[in-house]
Amino acid sequence: MNRSLTLLLIADSDSQLLACEALCRCQTARQVEFTINVIPRDGTPQHILQRIANLGTLWRQNLAHLLNNPKLLQFDAVGVFLTGSKLNDIRIALERHPARPKLFCGFNGVVLEHFVEGISWRLGYDLICLSGPRDRDALNQLVAHTPFARQQTVLTGLQRNGTIETLTPAAQRPKRLVFAEQVVMPASARDRAEMVKILADLATRSPNWEVLIKPRIAPGDATFHDVDTHISITLRQTLGVPPANLKLDYRPLPDLLCKARLMATISSTAFFDALDFGCRPVCMNDLGLRASHGSHVFAGSGVWRSLRDVPGLDQLDQELQKPNPEWLDWMGYGERYGAEDLFDALEHLEPPATKGITHCGYPTNTQSSFNQLRVGAEAAICTADWRGAADLLSQAAQMRPQHRGVARRLAAVSCRNPLLRWGGLILTYRDLG
């Protein structure tokens, strides 16, 4: 392909936008033109939107308007970084077009307890991006002996920040540990309070160190998970007055990692970002080996430590080894994985054929969402697929028999007279966002 590869990336939450940002920043000899559609939602961090705007063309369209945008069909490929039924909405809508872009999707960082659920929404895409061999093996076990046994995948890795040319050697950096907070790992108020106490005690035992807690989001910002209590409130309620060398820091994580010796987390993908920026990571095992925390994945890292038992950060700084290289490769961190492989795979994919809607009965959540059925029906209406729209609305009507809007819409698309159908569609139209 001599011309540029044109990609549309679709995301809404801050986490998914970070995945798009990593693709856009990939250092490759291939010419790639990016358009990023950020589905509007309250609380999306402005600093992420500003960075995204500098990496390509920025769109701000909701899902219904985007699926009706004729420019959607002009891209070589569309990358979908959304969740649940929204992944399926886009696939169903585009599969109705005889000449559509190639479709790919992926995850942002390490996939922990919801891997099977996440994969089930992604099956049927032309290409699924996975982090490394761990995820690929899990997928192969899941789809063996099903119609998705030949699902195409590509390993894009966890080295998301490219090659950093100028890094300050660790020995010349301030004595600083950055803790990367996660909003739901742990989720319970009791565990989060315990986590804060452990960090405060460690700071007290290390008076010549600075311990910075990097909140996952700032107050008022939105993320994929609902946040009941912001970490700043947990800190105040748990400690009252924290040690002078324990602070919250809202600066971008890359800025903090470039100037810190150590980075700690329970199970954040920031573990691998730390390696990119020359900061040595450690995984906190004080809350136990729990799948709900994601700590089970990091138990093989070789740097799974109890921060409660560390005498002080000076000693940890001296003793901490590099993560287990075999584990890193298994997870997908290393030079042999990268977004360049995604671009190669897209270039060599056969033009997609129109496959229609995937049938239920296998590990896929094809049409289990009421709103998804309605959005899918609207996409079918836009292509004059009256039978497909009627099928989807019929399923929605079965889920909610008392929903008058769906019943009226179904009656409109079922009308055989084009003029009456057109009038019925106007009268029953509703913007589903």
C-alpha positions as CSV (number, residue, x, y, z in Angstrom):
1,M,0.0,0.0,0.0
2,N,1.7,3.2,-1.2
3,R,-0.9,5.6,0.1
4,S,-1.5,6.3,3.8
5,L,-3.5,3.9,5.8
6,T,-6.6,5.7,7.0
7,L,-7.9,4.6,10.4
8,L,-10.9,5.8,12.5
9,L,-10.6,5.1,16.2
10,I,-13.8,5.2,18.3
11,A,-13.7,5.6,22.1
12,D,-15.5,7.3,25.0
13,S,-13.9,6.8,28.4
14,D,-10.4,8.0,29.5
15,S,-9.1,4.4,29.6
16,Q,-10.1,3.7,26.0
17,L,-8.7,7.0,24.8
18,L,-5.4,6.1,26.3
19,A,-5.4,3.0,24.1
20,C,-6.1,5.2,21.0
21,E,-3.4,7.5,22.0
22,A,-0.9,4.7,22.2
23,L,-1.7,3.6,18.7
24,C,-1.4,7.1,17.4
25,R,2.0,7.5,19.0
26,C,3.3,4.3,17.5
27,Q,6.7,4.9,15.8
28,T,6.3,3.3,12.4
29,A,7.7,3.8,8.9
30,R,4.2,3.3,7.5
31,Q,2.1,6.4,6.9
32,V,-1.0,6.2,9.0
33,E,-3.7,9.0,9.1
34,F,-5.8,8.9,12.3
35,T,-9.2,10.2,13.0
36,I,-10.4,9.8,16.6
37,N,-14.1,10.0,17.4
38,V,-14.6,10.7,21.1
39,I,-18.2,9.9,22.0
40,P,-19.3,12.8,24.2
41,R,-19.7,12.0,27.9
42,D,-19.6,14.1,31.0
43,G,-16.3,14.3,32.9
44,T,-13.9,13.1,30.2
45,P,-10.5,14.6,31.3
46,Q,-9.7,17.7,29.2
47,H,-6.0,17.0,29.2
48,I,-6.5,13.7,27.4
49,L,-8.8,15.3,24.8
50,Q,-6.1,18.0,24.2
51,R,-3.4,15.4,23.7
52,I,-5.7,13.4,21.4
53,A,-6.5,16.5,19.3
54,N,-2.8,16.8,18.5
55,L,-2.5,13.3,17.1
56,G,-5.1,13.4,14.3
57,T,-8.5,14.7,13.2
58,L,-10.8,14.9,16.2
59,W,-14.6,14.1,15.9
60,R,-17.1,14.5,18.7
61,Q,-20.2,12.5,17.5
62,N,-22.5,10.3,19.5
63,L,-23.0,6.7,18.5
64,A,-26.2,7.1,16.6
65,H,-24.9,10.1,14.5
66,L,-21.6,8.3,13.9
67,L,-23.3,5.2,12.5
68,N,-25.3,7.4,10.1
69,N,-22.2,9.4,8.9
70,P,-21.4,8.4,5.3
71,K,-17.7,9.3,5.9
72,L,-17.6,6.2,8.2
73,L,-17.4,4.0,5.1
74,Q,-14.4,5.9,3.6
75,F,-11.8,4.7,6.0
76,D,-9.5,1.7,5.4
77,A,-10.3,0.4,8.9
78,V,-12.3,1.3,12.0
79,G,-10.9,0.5,15.4
80,V,-13.5,0.3,18.2
81,F,-12.4,0.8,21.8
82,L,-15.7,0.7,23.6
83,T,-17.4,-1.6,26.0
84,G,-20.2,-4.1,26.0
85,S,-23.1,-3.8,23.5
86,K,-21.6,-0.6,21.9
87,L,-18.9,-2.9,20.4
88,N,-21.6,-5.0,18.8
89,D,-23.7,-2.0,17.7
90,I,-20.9,-0.8,15.4
91,R,-20.2,-4.2,14.0
92,I,-23.8,-4.9,13.2
93,A,-24.3,-1.5,11.6
94,L,-21.2,-1.8,9.4
95,E,-21.8,-5.4,8.4
96,R,-25.0,-4.3,6.6
97,H,-22.9,-2.4,4.0
98,P,-21.5,-4.5,1.1
99,A,-18.3,-2.5,1.0
100,R,-17.3,-1.6,4.5
101,P,-14.0,-0.8,6.2
102,K,-12.1,-3.5,8.0
103,L,-13.1,-3.7,11.6
104,F,-10.7,-4.2,14.6
105,C,-11.0,-3.8,18.3
106,G,-8.9,-4.2,21.4
107,F,-8.4,-3.6,25.0
108,N,-6.5,-0.9,26.9
109,G,-3.7,-2.6,28.9
110,V,-3.9,-5.6,31.1
111,V,-7.2,-7.5,31.0
112,L,-8.0,-8.9,34.5
113,E,-11.1,-10.5,35.8
114,H,-13.5,-9.7,32.9
115,F,-11.5,-11.2,30.0
116,V,-14.2,-13.7,29.0
117,E,-16.9,-11.1,29.1
118,G,-14.8,-8.7,27.2
119,I,-13.9,-11.2,24.5
120,S,-17.5,-12.3,24.0
121,W,-18.4,-8.8,22.8
122,R,-15.5,-8.7,20.4
123,L,-15.9,-12.0,18.7
124,G,-16.8,-11.6,15.0
125,Y,-14.6,-8.6,14.4
126,D,-12.2,-8.9,11.5
127,L,-9.3,-8.6,13.9
128,I,-8.9,-8.5,17.7
129,C,-5.9,-6.8,19.3
130,L,-4.5,-8.7,22.3
131,S,-1.7,-7.8,24.6
132,G,0.4,-11.0,24.5
133,P,0.5,-14.8,24.7
134,R,-1.5,-14.9,27.9
135,D,-4.5,-13.4,26.3
136,R,-4.1,-15.3,23.1
137,D,-4.0,-18.7,24.9
138,A,-7.1,-17.8,26.9
139,L,-9.0,-16.8,23.8
140,N,-8.0,-20.1,22.0
141,Q,-9.4,-22.1,24.9
142,L,-12.6,-20.1,24.9
143,V,-13.4,-20.4,21.2
144,A,-12.2,-24.0,20.5
145,H,-14.8,-26.0,18.7
146,T,-17.1,-23.0,18.1
147,P,-17.7,-21.0,14.9
148,F,-15.2,-18.5,16.2
149,A,-12.3,-21.0,16.3
150,R,-10.7,-19.1,13.4
151,Q,-11.1,-15.6,15.0
152,Q,-8.1,-13.6,13.8
153,T,-6.0,-11.8,16.4
154,V,-2.8,-9.8,16.6
155,L,-0.5,-9.2,19.6
156,T,0.1,-5.5,20.0
157,G,1.9,-5.7,23.4
158,L,2.0,-3.5,26.5
159,Q,4.9,-1.3,25.6
160,R,2.7,1.7,24.9
161,N,5.0,4.7,25.1
162,G,7.5,3.8,22.4
163,T,11.2,4.3,22.8
164,I,12.1,7.1,25.2
165,E,15.4,8.5,24.1
166,T,16.5,10.6,27.1
167,L,15.8,9.1,30.5
168,T,17.5,10.2,33.7
169,P,19.3,7.2,35.3
170,A,17.5,5.9,38.3
171,A,20.4,6.7,40.7
172,Q,20.2,10.4,39.7
173,R,16.5,10.7,40.3
174,P,14.9,12.0,43.5
175,K,14.1,9.4,46.2
176,R,10.4,9.1,45.1
177,L,7.9,6.3,45.0
178,V,4.8,6.8,42.8
179,F,1.7,4.7,43.7
180,A,-0.7,4.3,40.7
181,E,-4.2,4.2,42.2
182,Q,-7.0,2.2,40.6
183,V,-10.6,3.2,41.2
184,V,-12.0,-0.3,41.8
185,M,-9.0,-2.4,42.6
186,P,-9.6,-2.7,45.5
187,A,-13.2,-1.7,45.4
188,S,-14.4,-2.0,49.0
189,A,-14.0,1.0,51.3
190,R,-12.3,-1.2,53.9
191,D,-9.6,-2.5,51.6
192,R,-9.0,1.0,50.2
193,A,-8.6,2.4,53.7
194,E,-6.1,-0.4,54.5
195,M,-4.2,0.3,51.3
196,V,-3.8,4.0,52.3
197,K,-2.7,3.0,55.8
198,I,0.0,0.8,54.4
199,L,1.3,3.6,52.2
200,A,1.2,6.1,55.1
201,D,3.2,3.7,57.3
202,L,5.7,3.1,54.6
203,A,6.2,6.9,54.2
204,T,6.7,7.3,57.9
205,R,9.4,4.6,57.9
206,S,11.1,6.4,54.9
207,P,11.3,10.0,56.0
208,N,13.9,10.8,53.3
209,W,11.6,9.6,50.5
210,E,8.6,11.2,48.9
211,V,5.5,8.9,48.4
212,L,3.1,10.2,45.8
213,I,-0.3,8.7,45.2
214,K,-1.3,9.3,41.6
215,P,-5.2,9.3,41.6
216,R,-6.7,7.4,38.7
217,I,-8.9,10.4,37.9
218,A,-9.3,13.9,39.3
219,P,-12.4,14.8,41.3
220,G,-15.2,15.4,38.8
221,D,-13.6,13.5,35.9
222,A,-15.2,10.3,34.6
223,T,-13.8,6.8,34.0
224,F,-15.2,3.5,32.8
225,H,-15.9,2.5,36.4
226,D,-18.3,4.3,38.7
227,V,-16.4,5.9,41.6
228,D,-18.2,6.1,45.0
229,T,-15.5,7.7,47.0
230,H,-12.6,9.5,45.5
231,I,-9.1,8.6,46.8
232,S,-8.7,12.1,48.2
233,I,-11.7,11.5,50.5
234,T,-10.4,8.1,51.5
235,L,-7.1,9.6,52.4
236,R,-8.6,12.3,54.6
237,Q,-11.1,9.9,56.3
238,T,-8.5,7.3,57.0
239,L,-5.5,9.4,58.1
240,G,-6.8,12.7,59.0
241,V,-3.5,14.4,58.7
242,P,-1.2,12.2,56.5
243,P,2.6,12.2,56.9
244,A,4.3,15.2,55.4
245,N,6.0,13.1,52.7
246,L,2.8,11.4,51.6
247,K,0.9,13.4,49.0
248,L,-1.6,13.2,46.2
249,D,-0.2,14.3,42.8
250,Y,-2.5,14.9,39.8
251,R,0.2,15.5,37.2
252,P,0.2,13.1,34.2
253,L,1.6,9.7,35.1
254,P,4.4,9.8,32.5
255,D,5.7,13.1,34.0
256,L,5.8,11.4,37.5
257,L,7.4,8.1,36.3
258,C,10.2,10.0,34.5
259,K,11.3,11.5,37.8
260,A,10.7,8.7,40.2
261,R,12.9,5.7,41.2
262,L,10.1,3.3,42.2
263,M,6.5,2.8,41.2
264,A,4.0,0.7,43.2
265,T,0.6,-0.7,42.2
266,I,-1.8,-3.5,42.9
267,S,-2.5,-4.5,39.3
268,S,-2.5,-1.4,37.1
269,T,-1.2,-1.4,33.5
270,A,1.0,1.5,34.8
271,F,3.3,-1.3,35.9
272,F,4.4,-1.6,32.3
273,D,4.4,2.2,31.7
274,A,6.9,2.4,34.6
275,L,9.3,0.1,32.7
276,D,9.0,2.3,29.6
277,F,10.1,5.4,31.6
278,G,12.9,3.7,33.4
279,C,11.1,3.5,36.8
280,R,11.3,0.1,38.6
281,P,7.8,-1.3,39.5
282,V,6.7,-3.3,42.5
283,C,3.3,-5.0,43.0
284,M,1.7,-4.7,46.4
285,N,0.5,-8.1,47.7
286,D,-0.6,-6.9,51.1
287,L,-4.3,-7.4,50.3
288,G,-3.9,-11.0,49.1
289,L,-4.1,-13.1,46.0
290,R,-7.5,-12.1,44.6
291,A,-8.8,-12.2,41.1
292,S,-11.1,-9.3,41.9
293,H,-8.0,-7.1,42.5
294,G,-6.1,-8.5,39.5
295,S,-3.2,-9.4,41.8
296,H,-3.3,-13.0,40.7
297,V,-1.9,-12.0,37.3
298,F,1.1,-10.1,38.8
299,A,2.0,-12.9,41.3
300,G,4.5,-14.3,38.7
301,S,6.1,-11.0,38.1
302,G,9.0,-11.6,40.5
303,V,8.4,-8.2,42.1
304,W,5.3,-9.1,44.1
305,R,6.1,-7.7,47.5
306,S,4.4,-6.9,50.9
307,L,4.9,-3.1,51.4
308,R,3.8,-3.6,55.0
309,D,7.0,-5.7,55.6
310,V,9.4,-3.4,53.8
311,P,11.7,-1.9,56.5
312,G,12.1,1.3,54.4
313,L,12.3,2.5,50.8
314,D,16.1,2.7,51.0
315,Q,16.3,-1.0,51.5
316,L,13.6,-1.7,48.8
317,D,15.5,0.5,46.4
318,Q,18.6,-1.6,46.9
319,E,17.0,-5.0,46.9
320,L,14.3,-4.7,44.2
321,Q,15.2,-6.7,41.1
322,K,13.9,-6.4,37.5
323,P,10.6,-8.2,36.7
324,N,10.8,-11.8,35.5
325,P,11.6,-11.6,31.8
326,E,9.6,-14.8,31.0
327,W,6.5,-13.4,32.8
328,L,7.0,-10.1,30.9
329,D,7.0,-11.9,27.6
330,W,3.9,-13.9,28.6
331,M,2.1,-10.8,29.4
332,G,3.1,-9.1,26.1
333,Y,5.8,-6.6,27.2
334,G,8.8,-6.5,24.9
335,E,10.1,-5.3,21.6
336,R,8.6,-8.2,19.6
337,Y,5.0,-6.9,20.2
338,G,3.8,-3.6,18.9
339,A,1.2,-1.6,17.0
340,E,3.3,-2.1,13.8
341,D,2.0,-5.7,13.7
342,L,-1.6,-4.3,13.8
343,F,-0.9,-2.1,10.7
344,D,0.7,-5.0,8.9
345,A,-2.2,-7.3,9.7
346,L,-4.8,-4.7,8.5
347,E,-2.9,-4.2,5.3
348,H,-2.9,-7.9,4.5
349,L,-6.5,-8.7,5.6
350,E,-8.8,-9.7,2.8
351,P,-11.5,-7.2,2.1
352,P,-14.3,-8.0,4.6
353,A,-17.4,-9.8,3.4
354,T,-20.9,-9.0,4.6
355,K,-21.5,-11.7,7.2
356,G,-24.8,-10.5,8.6
357,I,-25.7,-10.6,12.2
358,T,-24.0,-13.3,14.3
359,H,-26.4,-15.9,15.7
360,C,-26.7,-16.4,19.4
361,G,-25.9,-19.7,21.1
362,Y,-22.1,-19.4,21.2
363,P,-19.9,-17.3,23.5
364,T,-21.1,-14.0,22.1
365,N,-23.5,-11.4,23.5
366,T,-24.8,-10.6,20.1
367,Q,-28.2,-9.1,20.8
368,S,-28.8,-9.2,24.5
369,S,-29.2,-5.5,25.1
370,F,-32.6,-3.8,24.7
371,N,-30.9,-0.5,23.7
372,Q,-28.5,-2.3,21.4
373,L,-31.4,-3.8,19.5
374,R,-33.0,-0.4,19.0
375,V,-29.7,1.2,17.8
376,G,-29.2,-1.8,15.5
377,A,-32.7,-1.3,14.1
378,E,-31.9,2.4,13.4
379,A,-28.8,1.4,11.5
380,A,-30.9,-1.1,9.5
381,I,-33.5,1.6,8.8
382,C,-30.7,3.9,7.4
383,T,-29.8,1.3,4.8
384,A,-33.5,0.5,4.0
385,D,-33.1,-3.0,5.5
386,W,-36.8,-3.1,6.6
387,R,-36.8,-6.8,7.3
388,G,-33.6,-6.6,9.5
389,A,-35.1,-3.6,11.4
390,A,-38.3,-5.4,12.0
391,D,-36.5,-8.5,13.3
392,L,-34.5,-6.4,15.8
393,L,-37.5,-4.4,16.9
394,S,-39.5,-7.6,17.3
395,Q,-36.9,-8.9,19.7
396,A,-36.9,-5.6,21.6
397,A,-40.7,-5.7,21.8
398,Q,-40.5,-9.2,23.3
399,M,-38.1,-8.0,26.0
400,R,-40.3,-5.0,26.9
401,P,-43.9,-5.6,25.6
402,Q,-45.2,-2.5,27.3
403,H,-42.8,-0.1,25.5
404,R,-45.0,1.9,23.2
405,G,-42.1,3.6,21.4
406,V,-40.7,0.3,20.2
407,A,-44.2,-1.0,19.2
408,R,-44.9,2.1,17.2
409,R,-41.5,1.9,15.5
410,L,-42.0,-1.7,14.7
411,A,-45.4,-0.9,13.1
412,A,-43.8,1.8,11.0
413,V,-41.0,-0.4,9.6
414,S,-43.5,-3.2,9.0
415,C,-45.6,-1.1,6.8
416,R,-45.4,-2.1,3.1
417,N,-46.6,1.1,1.6
418,P,-43.5,3.3,1.2
419,L,-45.3,6.6,1.7
420,L,-47.1,5.4,4.9
421,R,-43.8,3.8,6.1
422,W,-42.0,7.1,5.6
423,G,-44.6,9.1,7.5
424,G,-44.6,6.5,10.3
425,L,-40.8,6.7,10.6
426,I,-40.9,10.5,11.0
427,L,-43.6,10.3,13.6
428,T,-41.9,7.6,15.7
429,Y,-38.3,8.8,15.4
430,R,-36.3,9.3,18.6
431,D,-32.7,10.2,18.9
432,L,-31.1,7.3,20.8
433,G,-27.8,9.1,21.3
